[in-house]
Amino acid sequence: ALPTGKVYQLWAIDDRPVSAGVFGIDAGQKGRMLIKSLPEFSRMKKFAVTVEPDGGRPQPTGAIYLVGQT
């Protein structure tokens, strides 16, 4: 479980990370997030998840927990 005041934040990465939004997980340990629009999505090479303060941040400040590549 996340500490109080923290959220997961998804980052799309080309040359630099761009926030794709914030999310939490439910009691079943599942997280879901709908991304309606992400500029230049086709250029993104990697995706990462960090733990950030509520509301997220413009750039990652927390440790990276997941990284995926396209």
Buried (B, 14 or more C-beta within 10 A) or exposed (E): EEEEEBBBBBBBBEEEBBBBBBBEEEEEEEEEEEEEEBEEEEEBEEBBBBBBEEEBBEEBEBEEEEEEEE
